[in-house]
């Protein structure tokens, strides 16, 4: 975490999330209505906890 590579990936995923929010589901070719598409870099020791939180929402 905090390495130049990780920071680059965070910026790219942030851009992907912004782009996904600006598009309709039809435009993205997805069939999951009313869902949020989000890209995120997680630390190896935190991914399970974050995934559990996201699945509960």
Order of alpha helices (4+ residues) and beta strands (2+ residues): alpha-alpha-alpha
